[in-house]
Amino acid sequence: MCMKAKERLRKLAEEVFEQFENGENPYIEIPIRSLRNVRFDPEKGLIMMGGEKMKRYFLNVSHAKKFMQTLMVASFVKKLLDEKVTVDMRDLFYSLKIPIPGTKDNVFNEQNESDPIVEDLEVTLDLLREEMNLKADKKGAMVGDMVIVDGGDEIDLRRQGTGGWSIPSKVEQDVIQFKEHTAKFVLFVEKAAVWERLNEDKFWKKMDCLIVTGKGQPSRGIRRLLHRMRYELGLPVIVFTDADPWGYYIYSVVKQGSINLAFLSQKLGVPDAKFVGLTTQDMHKFDIPKSLGIKLTQQDIKRAQELLKYEWFKTKEWQEEINHMLKEGIKFEQQVLSNKSIRFVSETYLPTKLEQKDFLP
């Protein structure tokens, strides 16, 4: 991974240097990361970037500072790779909050300037920031019958206590290796509290699976880990969220990728992921009282109507579910299943839906 990143940085530097030598106005060509350059590819089942690009010139008043910032970030990343150290985005910002010689300005004054430059570099070099030794905060946990190697340390995910293995930001092959496992699938769970219930009930042992939580919207590291387990281990990915527009969107992000990170969809998306629930139609299947639902807000309704228009939600099954939610005017949290019994989710709900393969596509 390190060599690939170094090689692409070297090539970028050589291209710019060659432009200088040829007396050209040096530029960096960057794919456009806007909605107009994003499309859904039905064959791949992913949200993909189009082919539009823009040129960021050195000798251009409106481009010059960003041109300089891009090369400064690239140089900083090269240093990280050479020294084999990893830092977070805040570290990068402060490391480059330095004066520009001959001016009263800094290379970066705020982090909202440096973060987009990192994304520009990612899409230009076709690299994850984690492959450039840049990381985000840890978010999420995993448990199950698997042994991994994390940074050289062997870790048995069956023996990580109630908290599970804390998923790091960087989960590339040079850091995380899958050593052995007996799992038949991976279950991604939106809510940490529900994941804790499943862990405490040893659901992963009964169902021969791995259980991952993102504690809400999954981080890039979690999505990358799910992608790796699907394509390197051949494990199906099944998603379990709240029955609301936001839970459904979390599922779509795991499956198709996101509009904001469309340039990374092929490294993060799992197009054949399945949705096990929760759905508003489960109120009928499992005799869940409608009174336990939460009334949809205007924001919920607006978001649901937006989902109906997304190409990847236009299957018959999803149209029926979203319209059913709008008709009933309610949403359900995963924890609503505790009303039946504390272990209902692990002993009845999930085993029943998994056995019947009661999934949404």
Secondary structure, DSSP 4 states (H G I P E B T S, - for coil): -HHHHHHHHHHHHHHHHHHHHTT---EEEEE--SGGGEEEETTTTEEEE-S-EEEEESS-TTTHHHHHHHHHHHHHHHHHHHHT--EEHHHHHHHT--BPTTSS-BS-SSHHHHHHHHHHHHHHHT--GGGGTEE-----EEEESEEEEETTEEEETTSSTTT-EEPPS---TTTEEEEEE--SEEEEES-HHHHHHHHHTTHHHHTTEEEEE-SSSPPHHHHHHHHHHHHHH---EEEE--BSHHHHHHHHHHHH--STTGGGHHHH--TT-EEEE--TTHHHHTT--GGGSEEPPHHHHHHHHHHHHSGGG-SHHHHHHHHHHHHHTEEB-GGGGGGT-TTHIIIIIHHHHHHTT--B-
